[in-house]
């Protein structure tokens, strides 16, 4: 890698921008200088760069550098009957077979309320992928299939997500992975180079994450929500009640049964109070919690995260997995969770800006 850097001060950064380049970096220590130079010449020739010229990640017009891609303001266009019908047909295997016609209509209305760019991305994505029922929600790039868990369409959502937000999370993955139409490999979050920042979402995310003290953020947000106070009010007492309840299980006398019933009522009240609080924290802060786990190894207390093994798996490890998840989390919150989306913009303003740029550029392109 030192040799790559010495050959060209931009070469190493350019290689990191797609799968083929990262593969060269990974194999570089086992190659001779001559082998590595041949690999690089072949790689940059395929990219349209001539041997020996200065390699830039992207040439940016100085007149437009630092500016958002210019788009003319156009009125929001509603879904056509044909588009609604196609979306309904695509999602019917999940919703109609489960007799969830009302929920299907809600999803279509949610899509119709999005910007033109987002509507276009969702409708085009559903034209090119399968949407199938499953016990777990996941997008499978090699199958070009969104597997969707019906439990996530219940009123309170799933694992802190808003109702139907999980569907749009997996839809976000599909949009990210279908950046160039292959359905796998090079994603928008890893490869699109921002016109404003001249960086990928992946690179900007890592830069902004390094500036954040996630532990401090968690403490400030949770204190504001009153979590620590509610935890202190409920958890010690719940432990006492549980211990007392178990000690009374062997008795069948009416008095003891009445005492158990009384204990159970108090347990349910305290548990509901605690659960309602943690559910709100999950709904608002699950995306931040996930990024905290990706970059520090620690998720927020009583909150979501994909797990350390998820983020460290694969040939490229934490950075690209976190970028893929950031894209999907941000897409779903933009569509279904305004509070989460505003927090993402607050703590990752530039990364969110690149995300929005991708939606605009991809959403208006032919």
C-alpha positions as CSV (number, residue, x, y, z in Angstrom):
1,X,0.0,0.0,0.0
2,X,2.9,2.3,0.7
3,X,4.1,1.6,-2.9
4,X,0.7,2.5,-4.3
5,X,0.7,5.8,-2.3
6,X,4.2,6.6,-3.5
7,X,3.3,6.1,-7.2
8,X,0.5,8.6,-7.0
9,X,-0.8,10.6,-4.1
10,X,-4.4,10.0,-5.2
11,X,-4.1,6.5,-6.4
12,X,-4.8,4.8,-3.1
13,X,-8.0,6.8,-2.4
14,X,-9.3,6.1,-5.9
15,X,-8.8,2.3,-5.5
16,X,-10.9,2.4,-2.3
17,X,-13.9,3.6,-4.3
18,X,-15.0,0.3,-5.8
19,X,-14.8,-3.4,-5.3
20,X,-12.2,-4.2,-7.9
21,X,-9.9,-1.5,-6.5
22,X,-10.2,-2.7,-2.9
23,X,-9.4,-6.2,-4.1
24,X,-6.1,-4.9,-5.5
25,X,-5.3,-3.2,-2.2
26,X,-6.1,-6.5,-0.3
27,X,-3.8,-8.6,-2.6
28,X,-1.0,-6.0,-2.9
29,X,1.3,-7.3,-0.1
30,X,1.6,-10.6,-1.9
31,X,2.6,-9.1,-5.3
32,X,5.9,-8.0,-6.6
33,X,6.2,-4.3,-7.6
34,X,6.1,-5.4,-11.3
35,X,2.9,-7.5,-10.8
36,X,1.3,-4.7,-8.8
37,X,2.1,-2.1,-11.5
38,X,0.6,-4.3,-14.2
39,X,-2.6,-4.8,-12.1
40,X,-2.8,-1.0,-11.6
41,X,-2.2,-0.2,-15.3
42,X,-5.0,-2.7,-16.2
43,X,-7.3,-1.3,-13.6
44,X,-6.9,2.4,-14.6
45,X,-6.9,1.5,-18.3
46,X,-10.4,0.0,-17.8
47,X,-11.4,3.2,-16.0
48,X,-10.3,5.3,-19.0
49,X,-7.2,6.8,-17.4
50,X,-3.8,6.8,-19.2
51,X,-0.7,5.4,-17.6
52,X,1.3,8.1,-15.8
53,X,-1.4,10.8,-15.6
54,X,-2.6,12.2,-12.3
55,X,-5.5,10.1,-11.0
56,X,-8.3,12.1,-9.5
57,X,-11.4,10.5,-7.8
58,X,-13.6,12.9,-9.9
59,X,-12.9,16.0,-11.8
60,X,-15.0,18.8,-10.3
61,X,-15.8,21.9,-12.2
62,X,-14.5,24.8,-10.0
63,X,-17.6,26.8,-10.8
64,X,-19.9,24.1,-9.3
65,X,-17.7,22.8,-6.6
66,X,-19.4,23.0,-3.2
67,X,-22.8,23.3,-4.8
68,X,-25.7,20.9,-4.8
69,X,-26.6,19.4,-8.3
70,X,-28.9,21.9,-9.8
71,X,-32.4,20.7,-10.5
72,X,-35.4,22.7,-11.6
73,X,-38.3,22.9,-9.2
74,X,-41.1,20.7,-10.5
75,X,-44.5,20.1,-8.9
76,X,-45.0,16.8,-7.0
77,X,-46.6,14.3,-9.4
78,X,-49.0,11.8,-8.0
79,X,-48.7,8.1,-8.8
80,X,-50.7,7.0,-11.8
81,X,-53.4,4.3,-11.6
82,X,-51.0,2.1,-13.5
83,X,-48.2,2.7,-11.1
84,X,-50.4,2.0,-8.1
85,X,-51.6,-1.2,-9.7
86,X,-48.0,-2.4,-10.3
87,X,-47.0,-1.6,-6.7
88,X,-50.0,-3.4,-5.5
89,X,-49.3,-6.4,-7.6
90,X,-45.6,-6.5,-6.5
91,X,-46.5,-6.4,-2.8
92,X,-49.5,-8.6,-3.0
93,X,-47.6,-11.8,-2.0
94,X,-46.8,-10.2,1.3
95,X,-49.9,-8.2,2.1
96,X,-52.9,-9.7,0.3
97,X,-52.1,-13.3,1.2
98,X,-52.1,-12.2,4.8
99,X,-55.4,-10.3,4.4
100,X,-53.6,-7.0,5.0
101,X,-55.4,-5.0,2.2
102,X,-55.7,-1.9,4.5
103,X,-52.0,-1.9,5.3
104,X,-51.2,-2.3,1.6
105,X,-53.2,0.8,0.8
106,X,-51.3,2.7,3.6
107,X,-48.0,1.7,2.0
108,X,-49.0,2.9,-1.4
109,X,-50.2,6.2,0.1
110,X,-46.9,6.6,1.9
111,X,-45.1,6.2,-1.4
112,X,-47.4,8.7,-3.1
113,X,-46.6,11.3,-0.5
114,X,-42.9,11.2,-1.2
115,X,-40.9,13.6,-3.5
116,X,-40.9,12.8,-7.2
117,X,-37.3,11.5,-7.0
118,X,-38.1,9.1,-4.1
119,X,-41.3,7.9,-5.8
120,X,-39.4,7.2,-9.0
121,X,-36.7,5.3,-7.1
122,X,-39.2,3.1,-5.2
123,X,-41.4,2.3,-8.2
124,X,-38.4,1.5,-10.4
125,X,-36.9,-0.6,-7.7
126,X,-40.2,-2.6,-7.2
127,X,-40.2,-3.2,-11.0
128,X,-36.8,-4.8,-10.8
129,X,-36.9,-6.9,-7.5
130,X,-39.0,-9.5,-5.9
131,X,-40.9,-8.8,-2.7
132,X,-41.6,-12.0,-0.8
133,X,-42.9,-12.9,2.7
134,X,-40.5,-14.2,5.3
135,X,-39.9,-14.6,9.0
136,X,-37.0,-12.2,8.7
137,X,-36.8,-8.9,6.8
138,X,-33.7,-8.8,4.6
139,X,-32.6,-7.7,1.1
140,X,-30.7,-10.4,-0.8
141,X,-28.7,-8.7,-3.6
142,X,-27.8,-11.9,-5.5
143,X,-31.5,-12.8,-5.7
144,X,-32.6,-9.2,-6.2
145,X,-35.3,-10.0,-3.6
146,X,-36.7,-8.1,-0.6
147,X,-37.9,-10.6,2.1
148,X,-40.4,-9.0,4.4
149,X,-41.5,-10.0,7.9
150,X,-45.3,-9.4,8.3
151,X,-44.8,-8.7,12.0
152,X,-43.2,-5.4,11.1
153,X,-46.5,-4.0,9.7
154,X,-48.2,-4.0,13.1
155,X,-49.2,-0.7,14.5
156,X,-46.1,-0.2,16.7
157,X,-43.7,-1.4,14.1
158,X,-40.8,-3.8,14.9
159,X,-37.7,-3.3,17.1
160,X,-38.4,0.4,17.4
161,X,-39.2,1.0,13.7
162,X,-42.4,2.9,12.7
163,X,-45.2,0.9,11.1
164,X,-44.0,-0.3,7.7
165,X,-40.6,1.3,8.1
166,X,-38.9,-2.1,7.9
167,X,-40.2,-2.5,4.3
168,X,-38.7,0.9,3.3
169,X,-35.4,0.0,5.1
170,X,-35.0,-3.1,2.8
171,X,-36.2,-1.0,-0.1
172,X,-33.4,1.4,0.7
173,X,-30.9,-1.5,0.5
174,X,-32.3,-2.5,-2.9
175,X,-31.9,1.1,-4.2
176,X,-28.3,1.2,-2.8
177,X,-27.3,-2.1,-4.3
178,X,-28.9,-1.5,-7.6
179,X,-26.9,1.7,-8.1
180,X,-25.6,0.7,-11.5
181,X,-28.2,-1.9,-12.3
182,X,-26.2,-5.0,-11.5
183,X,-28.1,-5.8,-8.3
184,X,-25.0,-6.6,-6.4
185,X,-21.4,-5.4,-5.9
186,X,-20.9,-1.7,-6.4
187,X,-23.3,0.3,-4.3
188,X,-24.3,4.0,-4.4
189,X,-23.1,4.4,-0.8
190,X,-19.6,3.1,-1.7
191,X,-19.2,4.4,-5.2
192,X,-21.1,7.6,-6.0
193,X,-18.8,10.6,-5.6
194,X,-20.5,13.7,-4.4
195,X,-20.5,16.8,-6.6
196,X,-20.5,19.0,-3.5
197,X,-17.9,17.2,-1.3
198,X,-15.9,15.2,-3.9
199,X,-16.2,12.1,-1.6
200,X,-18.3,9.0,-1.4
201,X,-20.9,8.6,1.3
202,X,-18.8,5.8,2.7
203,X,-15.7,8.0,3.2
204,X,-17.7,11.0,4.6
205,X,-19.6,8.8,7.0
206,X,-16.3,7.5,8.5
207,X,-14.9,11.1,8.7
208,X,-18.0,12.4,10.5
209,X,-18.3,9.4,12.8
210,X,-14.7,9.9,14.0
211,X,-15.7,13.4,15.3
212,X,-18.6,12.1,17.4
213,X,-18.6,11.0,21.0
214,X,-21.4,8.5,20.9
215,X,-21.4,7.8,24.6
216,X,-21.9,11.5,25.4
217,X,-24.6,11.7,22.7
218,X,-26.4,8.7,24.2
219,X,-26.3,10.2,27.7
220,X,-27.6,13.6,26.6
221,X,-30.4,12.2,24.6
222,X,-31.5,9.6,27.1
223,X,-31.4,12.2,30.0
224,X,-33.6,14.5,27.9
225,X,-36.1,11.7,27.4
226,X,-36.2,10.9,31.1
227,X,-34.9,7.4,30.6
228,X,-32.6,7.1,33.5
229,X,-35.2,8.4,36.0
230,X,-37.8,6.0,34.7
231,X,-35.3,3.2,34.8
232,X,-34.5,4.0,38.5
233,X,-38.2,4.2,39.3
234,X,-39.1,0.9,37.7
235,X,-36.3,-1.6,37.5
236,X,-35.3,-2.1,41.2
237,X,-39.0,-2.4,42.1
238,X,-39.7,-4.9,39.3
239,X,-36.9,-7.1,40.6
240,X,-38.4,-7.0,44.1
241,X,-41.9,-7.8,42.8
242,X,-40.6,-10.7,40.7
243,X,-38.7,-12.2,43.6
244,X,-41.8,-11.9,45.8
245,X,-44.1,-13.3,43.2
246,X,-41.9,-16.4,42.8
247,X,-41.8,-17.0,46.5
248,X,-45.7,-17.2,46.5
249,X,-46.1,-19.6,43.6
250,X,-46.3,-22.8,45.6
251,X,-49.2,-21.7,47.7
252,X,-52.8,-22.1,46.5
253,X,-54.6,-20.3,49.3
254,X,-57.1,-17.6,48.2
255,X,-55.2,-14.9,50.2
256,X,-51.9,-15.8,48.6
257,X,-53.5,-15.9,45.1
258,X,-55.0,-12.4,45.7
259,X,-51.6,-11.2,46.8
260,X,-50.0,-12.6,43.6
261,X,-52.7,-10.9,41.5
262,X,-51.9,-7.6,43.1
263,X,-48.2,-8.0,42.5
264,X,-48.9,-8.9,38.9
265,X,-50.9,-5.8,38.4
266,X,-48.1,-3.6,39.7
267,X,-45.6,-5.5,37.6
268,X,-47.6,-4.8,34.5
269,X,-47.9,-1.1,35.2
270,X,-44.2,-0.7,35.8
271,X,-43.2,-2.9,32.8
272,X,-45.5,-0.9,30.5
273,X,-44.1,2.4,31.7
274,X,-40.5,1.1,31.1
275,X,-41.4,-0.5,27.7
276,X,-43.2,2.6,26.4
277,X,-40.0,4.6,27.2
278,X,-37.6,2.2,25.6
279,X,-39.8,1.8,22.5
280,X,-39.7,5.6,22.0
281,X,-35.9,5.5,22.4
282,X,-35.6,2.7,19.8
283,X,-37.9,4.5,17.4
284,X,-36.0,7.8,17.6
285,X,-32.4,6.6,18.1
286,X,-32.0,3.2,16.6
287,X,-30.1,4.6,13.6
288,X,-27.7,6.5,15.8
289,X,-27.3,3.3,18.0
290,X,-26.5,1.3,14.9
291,X,-23.8,3.7,13.8
292,X,-22.4,3.8,17.4
293,X,-22.1,0.0,17.3
294,X,-20.5,0.1,13.8
295,X,-17.8,2.6,14.8
296,X,-17.3,2.0,18.6
297,X,-18.6,-1.5,19.1
298,X,-21.3,-0.3,21.6
299,X,-24.9,0.3,20.8
300,X,-27.1,2.5,22.9
301,X,-28.7,1.0,26.0
302,X,-32.0,-0.9,25.3
303,X,-31.6,-0.1,21.6
304,X,-31.0,-1.6,18.2
305,X,-27.8,-2.7,16.4
306,X,-26.8,-5.2,13.9
307,X,-24.1,-6.7,16.1
308,X,-20.3,-6.5,15.9
309,X,-20.0,-9.6,13.8
310,X,-22.2,-8.2,11.1
311,X,-20.2,-5.0,10.7
312,X,-16.8,-6.8,10.8
313,X,-17.8,-9.6,8.4
314,X,-16.8,-9.6,4.8
315,X,-13.6,-8.5,2.9
316,X,-14.0,-4.8,3.5
317,X,-15.2,-4.9,7.1
318,X,-16.8,-2.1,9.1
319,X,-16.7,0.9,6.7
320,X,-18.7,-0.4,3.7
321,X,-21.2,-2.3,5.9
322,X,-21.8,0.8,7.9
323,X,-22.3,2.9,4.7
324,X,-24.8,0.3,3.4
325,X,-26.7,0.4,6.7
326,X,-26.6,4.2,6.9
327,X,-28.1,4.5,3.4
328,X,-31.0,2.0,4.3
329,X,-31.6,3.5,7.7
330,X,-31.7,7.1,6.4
331,X,-33.9,6.1,3.5
332,X,-36.5,4.4,5.7
333,X,-36.5,7.3,8.2
334,X,-36.9,9.8,5.4
335,X,-40.0,8.0,4.3
336,X,-41.5,6.9,7.6
337,X,-39.7,8.4,10.6
338,X,-39.2,12.2,10.6
339,X,-37.7,12.4,14.2
340,X,-35.0,9.9,13.3
341,X,-34.2,11.6,10.0
342,X,-33.8,15.0,11.7
343,X,-31.3,13.5,14.2
344,X,-29.4,11.9,11.4
345,X,-29.1,15.2,9.6
346,X,-28.0,16.8,12.9
347,X,-25.1,14.4,13.7
348,X,-24.2,13.5,10.1
349,X,-25.0,16.6,8.1
350,X,-22.5,16.1,5.2
351,X,-23.2,12.4,4.9
352,X,-26.9,13.0,4.8
353,X,-26.2,15.7,2.2
354,X,-24.5,13.1,0.0
355,X,-27.4,10.7,0.6
356,X,-29.8,13.4,-0.6
357,X,-27.6,14.1,-3.6
358,X,-27.7,10.4,-4.6
359,X,-31.5,10.4,-4.4
360,X,-31.7,13.5,-6.6
361,X,-29.2,12.4,-9.2
362,X,-30.5,8.8,-9.3
363,X,-34.1,9.8,-9.1
364,X,-34.0,12.1,-12.1
365,X,-31.7,10.1,-14.3
366,X,-33.0,8.0,-17.2
